[in-house]
Amino acid sequence: MCKYSKYGDVPNEEKSFDGLDSAIYDVDVGSTYTIYGQSIFKGKLKYLIDPQDNSRPNWYPAELFDIVDGSPGRGWEFQYFPRDAKGDLGALWGYRELVRDVEHFNNLADREEAALLAFARQKAVRPA
């Protein structure tokens, strides 16, 4: 469940990112979102969420949310990346393509059509 849409509203003791106080996210306080993946990127936990329900997900700082149901997604996998093996990416949890293909991770951020279609297929398997 979203508890903050502005990073500046996150209490200082909960913040893990520096320099994001002016960031405003396209999530609604009080709304519940499905997490389709989790990453540790540059040592910070982020959630893969599709807040507009349009199969165009983004990664959001974990501290914007409270977990309502902590059960992992059906068929989720995990991958740990030793320091410097994959640059800033430390770990991934989520659907098969996300975890096994780091290019898919990058291509989602770049809005590549094939990655967005793969995400949409996974979303259909695990609806919100």
Backbone bond lengths (Angstrom), bond angles and torsions (degrees), N, CA, C in turn:
res aa  C-N    CA-C-N  psi(-1)  N-CA   C-N-CA  omega(-1)  CA-C   N-CA-C  phi
1 M - - - 1.448 - - 1.529 107.73 -
2 C 1.317 115.10 134.84 1.465 120.49 -178.54 1.524 110.14 -74.21
3 K 1.313 115.45 128.40 1.464 119.00 176.14 1.525 112.43 -112.89
4 Y 1.327 117.91 -15.02 1.462 121.99 177.35 1.531 109.36 -144.67
5 S 1.308 117.34 138.85 1.464 120.51 172.58 1.532 110.37 -111.17
6 K 1.315 116.27 -11.33 1.465 122.45 176.81 1.524 107.44 -116.23
7 Y 1.320 115.46 124.89 1.463 118.07 -177.93 1.521 111.55 -61.90
8 G 1.307 117.16 -30.51 1.457 121.07 178.49 1.516 113.37 -63.46
9 D 1.348 118.12 -19.68 1.466 122.11 178.02 1.526 113.11 -81.85
10 V 1.317 117.16 -14.96 1.466 121.22 179.21 1.531 107.90 -68.30
11 P 1.345 117.85 128.40 1.472 119.10 177.95 1.537 111.12 -57.36
12 N 1.300 116.49 141.78 1.466 121.29 -176.75 1.516 113.19 -52.20
13 E 1.333 118.02 -37.85 1.468 120.32 -177.89 1.530 112.27 -70.03
14 E 1.331 118.22 -14.37 1.468 121.77 178.53 1.530 112.43 -98.60
15 K 1.306 118.67 -15.10 1.465 122.06 -175.15 1.519 111.54 -71.31
16 S 1.333 114.59 137.97 1.453 119.23 173.73 1.527 111.58 -116.24
17 F 1.317 118.11 -10.82 1.459 122.67 -179.88 1.518 110.41 -108.39
18 D 1.307 116.52 139.33 1.463 121.86 173.84 1.525 108.65 -97.99
19 G 1.307 115.94 146.14 1.442 120.56 173.35 1.515 115.93 78.60
20 L 1.319 118.02 13.27 1.463 120.24 -179.86 1.524 113.17 -106.04
21 D 1.311 118.57 7.95 1.462 120.50 -173.41 1.527 113.45 -57.21
22 S 1.308 118.71 -25.27 1.467 119.91 179.54 1.529 112.41 -90.22
23 A 1.342 117.56 -3.04 1.468 120.97 -177.88 1.522 111.24 -70.76
24 I 1.330 114.94 133.39 1.461 122.54 175.28 1.520 106.62 -121.55
25 Y 1.324 116.63 129.41 1.459 122.39 -174.96 1.519 111.24 -106.01
26 D 1.324 116.09 152.78 1.464 122.47 -178.64 1.528 111.84 -84.63
27 V 1.328 115.22 51.64 1.461 123.02 175.77 1.521 108.06 -125.07
28 D 1.324 115.78 154.88 1.460 120.81 -177.27 1.519 110.58 -109.15
29 V 1.312 116.56 125.14 1.459 121.83 177.70 1.536 108.67 -56.67
30 G 1.332 115.67 132.47 1.461 122.16 -179.42 1.514 113.81 92.56
31 S 1.331 118.21 -14.99 1.464 121.18 179.24 1.523 110.16 -83.15
32 T 1.313 115.00 150.03 1.460 121.85 177.99 1.522 108.66 -104.68
33 Y 1.318 116.23 134.21 1.454 122.21 -178.08 1.523 110.14 -124.83
34 T 1.320 115.29 148.44 1.461 121.58 173.87 1.526 108.38 -82.22
35 I 1.316 116.07 135.73 1.464 121.77 175.68 1.526 107.33 -95.40
36 Y 1.321 116.67 120.81 1.461 122.16 -177.57 1.523 112.43 -98.41
37 G 1.316 117.16 -8.24 1.446 121.79 177.64 1.522 109.19 -174.36
38 Q 1.303 115.53 161.55 1.461 122.28 176.05 1.515 107.50 -134.23
39 S 1.308 115.45 145.94 1.459 119.18 176.65 1.517 109.40 -139.23
40 I 1.299 113.37 153.28 1.457 119.97 164.85 1.519 104.38 -109.96
41 F 1.326 114.89 111.78 1.455 122.27 -176.33 1.520 107.52 -124.71
42 K 1.309 115.61 122.60 1.469 121.70 -174.87 1.527 110.27 54.37
43 G 1.330 116.30 36.27 1.457 121.98 176.61 1.520 114.86 78.15
44 K 1.330 117.99 8.53 1.469 122.13 -176.63 1.526 109.75 -117.97
45 L 1.333 116.57 139.69 1.454 121.95 179.17 1.521 110.37 -82.00
46 K 1.327 115.60 131.01 1.467 122.08 177.83 1.523 109.08 -132.24
47 Y 1.337 115.55 153.29 1.456 122.47 177.79 1.525 109.76 -113.96
48 L 1.331 115.95 139.94 1.458 121.98 174.52 1.528 107.97 -90.22
49 I 1.321 115.76 113.59 1.462 121.91 -173.94 1.531 108.82 -132.27
50 D 1.314 115.06 148.71 1.463 122.33 177.19 1.527 108.28 -116.38
51 P 1.342 118.18 74.49 1.463 121.04 -170.62 1.526 114.99 -65.48
52 Q 1.318 117.44 -27.01 1.465 120.09 179.55 1.523 111.75 -91.25
53 D 1.341 116.53 0.09 1.470 123.30 178.77 1.534 111.46 54.15
54 N 1.342 115.54 43.21 1.459 120.83 -178.25 1.531 112.81 -122.94
55 S 1.343 115.71 17.59 1.468 122.48 -179.43 1.519 112.61 57.57
56 R 1.332 115.28 36.69 1.467 122.73 173.94 1.532 107.26 -130.05
57 P 1.334 115.43 73.64 1.465 119.50 -173.15 1.515 113.61 -72.86
58 N 1.321 114.47 162.55 1.455 122.65 173.43 1.517 108.88 -137.57
59 W 1.325 114.78 164.34 1.463 121.79 176.31 1.527 108.57 -95.84
60 Y 1.338 115.92 132.22 1.465 122.22 -176.45 1.526 109.95 -125.12
61 P 1.329 117.78 143.59 1.470 120.37 176.26 1.534 110.47 -58.44
62 A 1.312 116.15 134.52 1.464 121.44 -177.60 1.520 112.74 -59.98
63 E 1.327 117.37 -30.35 1.463 119.26 -175.09 1.527 113.71 -70.64
64 L 1.339 117.36 -5.67 1.462 119.80 174.68 1.526 111.98 -76.54
65 F 1.338 117.05 -10.61 1.461 121.37 -169.69 1.524 113.27 -129.82
66 D 1.330 114.89 156.62 1.459 123.69 165.05 1.521 106.78 -109.43
67 I 1.310 117.13 140.91 1.462 121.28 178.38 1.526 108.64 -82.61
68 V 1.323 116.48 125.89 1.457 122.53 178.99 1.527 109.83 -94.76
69 D 1.334 117.12 -42.94 1.459 123.26 178.55 1.522 107.07 -129.56
70 G 1.304 116.98 110.75 1.456 121.42 -174.76 1.513 115.35 -86.35
71 S 1.324 118.77 8.76 1.462 119.47 -179.67 1.531 109.58 -73.53
72 P 1.339 116.93 139.34 1.465 119.48 -179.08 1.527 110.61 -70.17
73 G 1.304 115.07 160.87 1.454 120.06 177.34 1.522 111.09 -66.11
74 R 1.322 115.38 152.36 1.467 120.88 178.34 1.522 108.78 -62.41
75 G 1.317 116.03 127.53 1.452 121.45 177.97 1.522 115.02 76.86
76 W 1.318 117.48 12.86 1.464 119.20 -179.63 1.519 111.00 -64.73
77 E 1.318 113.76 148.10 1.462 121.89 175.56 1.523 108.03 -123.82
78 F 1.333 115.18 170.02 1.457 121.49 -179.45 1.514 108.69 -134.88
79 Q 1.326 115.62 144.85 1.463 121.31 174.03 1.523 108.93 -143.22
80 Y 1.312 114.73 131.16 1.461 121.96 175.56 1.516 107.66 -104.91
81 F 1.312 117.04 135.65 1.451 122.00 179.11 1.521 108.37 -112.93
82 P 1.337 117.23 111.45 1.465 119.24 178.72 1.521 110.73 -54.92
83 R 1.293 114.73 152.05 1.468 121.38 -177.53 1.527 111.81 -45.04
84 D 1.312 114.45 130.15 1.461 123.77 177.40 1.528 115.12 71.13
85 A 1.342 118.80 -2.94 1.465 119.38 179.42 1.528 110.90 -68.73
86 K 1.315 117.78 -38.76 1.463 122.18 -179.24 1.526 111.07 -125.50
87 G 1.307 117.71 31.16 1.458 120.60 179.85 1.511 111.33 72.18
88 D 1.314 116.61 -124.52 1.456 121.81 -175.08 1.522 114.02 -82.68
89 L 1.318 117.60 -9.58 1.457 121.76 -177.60 1.525 110.12 -82.79
90 G 1.343 116.17 119.45 1.461 120.67 -177.95 1.512 114.48 -98.78
91 A 1.340 117.02 -34.87 1.457 120.74 -179.23 1.519 109.67 -163.56
92 L 1.321 114.91 154.14 1.457 121.92 176.29 1.516 110.10 -136.89
93 W 1.329 115.86 141.88 1.454 123.58 170.67 1.523 105.72 -127.46
94 G 1.290 117.40 142.46 1.453 118.63 175.11 1.504 112.82 151.59
95 Y 1.316 115.16 -158.48 1.460 121.84 -177.51 1.533 109.87 -70.08
96 R 1.314 114.62 160.91 1.467 122.93 -171.03 1.535 113.88 -49.53
97 E 1.329 118.51 -53.87 1.462 120.89 -176.41 1.523 111.55 -61.19
98 L 1.312 116.48 -39.33 1.458 120.79 -178.87 1.523 111.06 -62.36
99 V 1.325 115.85 -42.88 1.464 120.73 -174.58 1.523 112.88 -82.83
100 R 1.300 117.17 -38.34 1.465 120.04 -174.46 1.522 114.54 -88.40
101 D 1.326 116.85 -15.88 1.463 120.24 -176.42 1.532 109.26 -128.05
102 V 1.311 116.68 96.83 1.464 120.76 -177.93 1.526 110.48 -62.37
103 E 1.324 117.90 -26.82 1.465 119.89 175.46 1.527 110.64 -63.66
104 H 1.335 117.23 -34.66 1.466 120.28 176.42 1.527 109.41 -61.68
105 F 1.318 116.65 -43.08 1.465 122.00 176.22 1.529 109.97 -54.67
106 N 1.311 116.84 -49.91 1.462 121.69 -179.88 1.529 111.85 -67.22
107 N 1.318 116.38 -40.60 1.460 120.68 -177.91 1.526 112.61 -68.01
108 L 1.320 117.75 -29.81 1.473 119.77 173.41 1.521 109.92 -60.68
109 A 1.317 115.76 -47.32 1.470 120.52 179.85 1.526 111.26 -62.63
110 D 1.325 116.23 -33.83 1.463 121.21 -179.42 1.528 112.53 -85.24
111 R 1.332 116.87 -0.28 1.470 123.18 178.18 1.530 112.67 61.79
112 E 1.342 116.00 35.64 1.458 120.33 177.36 1.530 108.87 -70.47
113 E 1.317 115.80 136.33 1.470 122.00 -174.23 1.531 113.31 -55.42
114 A 1.321 117.83 -45.78 1.463 120.41 -178.02 1.529 111.23 -62.53
115 A 1.317 117.65 -38.83 1.470 120.99 179.38 1.525 110.48 -68.50
116 L 1.335 117.36 -40.56 1.464 120.57 178.52 1.527 110.97 -65.52
117 L 1.325 117.61 -36.80 1.469 120.78 176.95 1.525 110.95 -67.56
118 A 1.328 117.25 -40.48 1.471 120.33 176.94 1.525 110.16 -63.20
119 F 1.335 116.71 -40.63 1.460 119.82 176.87 1.527 110.41 -62.52
120 A 1.322 117.61 -44.63 1.474 121.52 -179.70 1.525 110.91 -60.04
121 R 1.346 117.32 -38.45 1.479 120.12 176.83 1.526 110.56 -63.63
122 Q 1.323 116.39 -42.68 1.474 119.45 179.09 1.522 111.25 -66.36
123 K 1.292 115.76 -38.55 1.459 120.55 179.59 1.532 110.42 -63.04
124 A 1.331 116.93 -37.34 1.463 120.98 178.20 1.525 111.33 -64.94
125 V 1.340 116.00 -32.46 1.470 120.74 177.52 1.517 110.91 -72.60
126 R 1.316 116.77 -35.68 1.469 122.10 -178.60 1.528 108.71 -122.64
127 P 1.319 117.32 76.92 1.468 118.71 -178.75 1.523 112.25 -66.20
128 A 1.327 114.48 156.39 1.474 121.06 179.27 1.516 111.18 -65.87
